[in-house]
């Protein structure tokens, strides 16, 4: 009986020692297909498509030929049935557009923080009035960029089909006219074998 206990303990300790995890760096641009949910590859594909489309659209090319219009990007709305970090999608699109050198941006997510800082500078008595930034000096946005991410999910038997569609529009805030619009579609299909693998 002692021999069986000893063999069991040795086998268990060997088994535990063999189950060590390993972490490695991977290529951030490599295609990610862990599952059918919205992932990093989808984010990169949508971002590249939308930015390229907007920057090469003839009216936008003409609009940015001699000036850098001021725009604000509204957070992409998630109309899918899954949790998607659309703020990350919004940030990626904003960064690519800003790095193009064609636009200037107003960050509407920081309006309250800016208001508090200006109030502190102008009303606290702690800041030299000659260095305080005055209220009412900010420049307004000329355009608003906004969009939606939606999905359709269908499943039959062991096959699941997920269709994503990203739609974006650029609106002239003075006229309300849509100056650019485009969409990007992604379809993913997941099939299980009869073994459930």
C-alpha positions in Angstrom: 0.0 0.0 0.0 2.9 2.3 0.8 4.3 1.7 -2.7 1.0 2.7 -4.3 0.9 5.9 -2.3 4.5 6.8 -3.2 3.9 6.1 -6.9 0.7 8.2 -6.8 2.5 11.1 -5.1 5.4 10.9 -7.6 3.0 10.8 -10.6 0.9 13.7 -9.2 4.0 15.9 -8.6 5.4 15.1 -12.1 2.0 15.9 -13.6 1.9 19.3 -11.8 5.4 20.0 -12.9 4.5 19.3 -16.5 1.6 21.8 -16.5 3.5 25.0 -16.4 2.3 28.0 -18.5 4.5 29.9 -20.8 4.0 33.5 -22.1 5.6 34.8 -25.3 5.4 38.0 -27.2 3.5 37.8 -30.5 3.1 39.9 -33.6 0.4 42.5 -32.8 -0.6 42.6 -36.5 -0.8 38.8 -36.9 -4.3 37.4 -37.8 -6.1 36.5 -34.6 -8.6 33.7 -34.8 -9.1 32.5 -31.2 -12.9 32.6 -31.6 -15.6 34.2 -33.8 -15.9 37.3 -31.5 -14.8 40.7 -32.6 -11.0 40.8 -32.1 -7.8 42.7 -32.7 -7.6 41.8 -36.4 -11.1 43.1 -36.9 -10.2 46.4 -35.2 -7.1 46.8 -37.3 -9.0 46.0 -40.6 -11.9 48.4 -39.8 -9.5 51.2 -38.8 -7.3 50.9 -41.9 -10.4 50.7 -44.2 -12.2 53.7 -42.7 -9.1 56.0 -42.5 -8.0 55.1 -46.1 -11.5 55.6 -47.4 -11.9 59.0 -45.8 -8.4 60.3 -46.7 -8.8 59.3 -50.4 -12.4 60.5 -50.9 -12.2 63.4 -53.4 -14.2 66.0 -51.4 -12.1 65.3 -48.3 -8.9 65.5 -50.3 -10.1 69.0 -51.6 -11.2 70.0 -48.0 -7.8 69.2 -46.6 -5.6 70.4 -49.5 -5.0 73.9 -48.0 -6.1 73.6 -44.4 -6.4 71.1 -41.5 -10.1 71.1 -40.6 -11.0 70.7 -36.9 -13.1 67.7 -36.1 -14.2 65.8 -33.1 -14.8 62.0 -33.1 -17.9 60.8 -31.3 -17.5 57.4 -29.6 -18.4 54.6 -31.9 -21.8 53.1 -30.8 -21.8 49.4 -30.1 -25.0 47.9 -31.6 -23.9 44.3 -31.4 -24.9 41.7 -28.9 -21.4 41.3 -27.4 -19.2 43.5 -25.3 -16.8 45.4 -27.6 -14.5 48.1 -26.5 -15.6 50.7 -29.1 -13.6 53.4 -27.4 -10.5 51.5 -28.6 -11.9 51.5 -32.2 -12.6 55.2 -31.8 -9.1 55.9 -30.5 -7.4 53.9 -33.3 -9.3 55.8 -36.0 -8.6 59.2 -34.3 -4.9 58.4 -34.0 -4.5 57.4 -37.7 -6.4 60.5 -38.9 -4.3 62.8 -36.7 -1.0 61.2 -37.8 -2.0 61.7 -41.4 -1.4 65.4 -40.8 -4.8 66.3 -42.5 -6.9 67.1 -39.5 -6.8 68.7 -36.0 -8.9 67.3 -33.2 -11.0 68.4 -30.2 -11.2 65.8 -27.5 -14.8 66.0 -26.2 -14.1 63.3 -23.6 -12.0 65.8 -21.6 -14.3 68.8 -21.6 -15.2 68.5 -17.9 -11.5 68.2 -17.0 -10.6 71.2 -19.1 -13.5 73.2 -17.5 -12.3 72.4 -14.0 -8.7 73.4 -14.9 -9.8 76.7 -16.4 -12.0 77.4 -13.4 -9.1 76.7 -11.1 -6.8 79.0 -13.1 -9.4 81.9 -13.2 -11.2 81.7 -9.9 -9.0 80.0 -7.3 -6.8 83.0 -6.7 -3.8 80.5 -6.8 -2.7 81.3 -10.4 -1.0 84.4 -11.7 -3.8 86.1 -13.8 -1.2 87.0 -16.4 -0.6 83.3 -17.1 -4.2 82.0 -16.7 -5.9 80.7 -19.8 -9.2 82.6 -20.1 -12.6 81.1 -20.7 -14.1 81.3 -24.2 -10.8 81.1 -26.1 -11.1 77.5 -27.4 -11.7 76.8 -31.1 -14.9 75.0 -32.1 -15.0 71.9 -34.3 -16.1 72.2 -37.9 -16.9 68.5 -38.4 -18.1 65.5 -36.4 -17.0 62.0 -37.2 -19.3 59.3 -35.8 -20.4 55.7 -36.5 -22.0 52.5 -35.4 -20.8 48.9 -35.2 -23.6 46.3 -35.6 -23.7 42.6 -36.0 -26.0 39.7 -37.2 -25.4 36.3 -35.6 -26.9 33.1 -37.0 -26.4 29.6 -35.8 -27.6 26.3 -37.3 -26.4 23.0 -35.8 -22.7 23.2 -35.2 -22.1 26.2 -37.6 -22.2 29.8 -36.3 -22.0 32.7 -38.7 -21.2 36.3 -37.4 -21.5 39.3 -39.7 -20.1 42.7 -38.5 -20.8 46.0 -40.2 -19.1 49.3 -39.3 -20.6 52.5 -40.7 -19.0 55.9 -40.3 -20.0 59.4 -41.4 -18.4 62.9 -41.4 -20.8 65.7 -40.8 -20.3 69.4 -41.5 -21.5 70.9 -38.2 -22.5 74.3 -39.8 -24.7 72.8 -42.6 -25.5 69.4 -41.3 -24.4 67.9 -44.6 -22.7 64.5 -44.6 -19.4 65.0 -46.4 -18.3 61.4 -46.3 -19.7 58.0 -45.4 -18.5 54.4 -45.8 -18.8 51.0 -44.3 -16.7 47.9 -43.7 -18.1 44.4 -43.5 -16.5 41.4 -41.8 -17.9 37.8 -41.7 -16.7 35.0 -39.5 -17.8 31.4 -39.5 -17.2 28.9 -36.8 -17.8 25.2 -37.3 -17.5 22.4 -34.8 -16.6 18.8 -35.7 -18.8 16.0 -34.5 -16.3 15.4 -31.7 -16.9 19.0 -30.5 -13.4 20.1 -31.3 
